[in-house]
Amino acid sequence: MLRACGAGVGPQLLRAALGLGAWPGPERAASGTRGQGWLQPAGHDTGVKVYNSLTRRKDPLIVGSADAASWYSCGPTVYDHAHLGHACSYVRFDIIRRILTRVFGCNIIMVMGITDVDDKIIKRAGEMNVSPASLANLYEENFKQDMAALKVLPPTVYLRVTENIPHIISFIEGIIANGHAYSTAQGNVYFDLRSRGDRYGKLVGAVPSPAAEPVDSDKRHPSDFALWKAAKPREVFWASPWGNGRPGWHIECSTISSLVFGSRLDIHSGGIDLAFPHHENEIAQCEAFHQCRQWGNYFLHSGHLHVKGKEEKMSKSLKNYITVKDFLKTFSPDVFRLFCMRSSYRSAVDYSDGTMLEAKHLLLAAAAFIEDARAYMKGQLVCGPVGEGLLWERLRHTREAVKAALADDFDTPAAVDAVMDLIHRGNGQLQARTKRPFWVICPRSPVVPGVLPCSAPSCPTLNTSSRPSGSLWQTDSSFQATAARPLSTAWWRNWYGSGSRSGSSRWPAERPPGRPSGSSGWTGSPCWRRVTLCARTSPPTASALRTGAARPRGSCWVRTADQGAEGSRHSSVKALH
Ligand SMILES: [Zn+2]
């Protein structure tokens, strides 16, 4: 029997495998009462303030342990392809999970329940003339593939409903034993809502009117909800103390979460449409089972994705959805992620081609800036004077602004704005006068490790007299007498025109200037040349160059170690100036 203080071997092994240690007791320290009876938990303060649906305000996010913060995420009901409405919620929470891990050093143990038996699955399987299990298996794999394609990190563990039926039955027995549920002659088990008193409604504030019940309902009260449903003809079922049947929807998540995390859950997430009745009922079930005042400490809800101009959220039942697979035929997962980051995870967000294109252009602007910054660092981008001190200051300021934004309920729009502002200012400095081809290089920045500041060469085809002091150029007669060849500490592709390998299929992807693809007389095989830069007043030894010990005052030297087309090795040290 699955109990708060007497978990079976299975849950304990699972907890151990997840690094969660012993099962926590049902009672815990509370540092004070806040809001609507919410208990601020004891533990590790992450430094983040998070909007908590339980209190409807931003609370300090305090988790049990920075090494293993517990997070339960409601997973999919696997009866069809995932659409962008689902994806939006999972991507937004993936962003939050990464922020907590990478920015605030909080290791997350995430459990996700997979609903692999329910009315929709049974109905769809009947329509397709397949078993509910095979249908669920197909769409569970589809869901995982879609999430991977969107770069959503998988949870620490997925737990399927059908593989936890004995635990669910034990959980229901525990709730009945604690006086909060009852079974009926028809083989159903219901949660007795009146037994909760005014503790029901933590999320929604008041108990909404129940939906109209059929006249033959065996509930004691119309608002009571099912924990166990008696089997209907031709439906999949499991044996239980109340007869053949299957679990209700809400009890799955309560059981699976408690199975791993016991009576304390740090974070619970899901779409806003799950707040009622699903999460409200999860809370009632768990607190009734664990006999505790507060089971989940923070409930995070994501806003809906709407099709622009429409009132309704994107959903399968409204047939206004775009599948993840179709979306990814047009846009990249990074575009969708940036689209998600440009709004608060809590807000409703409009989907349209226009909003996606805006995200795409922002992403392109960021990529172009990074490319320019790298080109500048390598000396390929020749621009006016760059105030690097100012840029370092802006970078420091941006780091602080981003962290402050993320600590304020994961304010990703403000963080994106801060980064785009840095890019805007950086672009103002990196105004190119000349952008050289990749094989022409002159490191310009003193921040490039091991490279001396140098004057810009006026022309990419340098001769000895025009080679400026400290520049990192080499004329190379091996492929063109007048070509200047770039040197750096990276590996550079090199070409040999030995003439002995006519018809070689190993043509390099990039060719030196003036050597078109497949031209006669250029038949050598590509090989790689490791070029190590150094600067000394006398030729360094090969070993000093290899270890990088010979840097960086005085003249520049280069050591080359070549693997030629015939497999011969050459090693030499050349003075560059
Ligand atoms: Zn759930």
Boltz pocket constraint, residues with backbone or C-beta under 6 A from the ligand:
constraints:
  - pocket:
      binder: B
      contacts: [[A, 73], [A, 74], [A, 75], [A, 249], [A, 250], [A, 253], [A, 278]]
      max_distance: 6.0
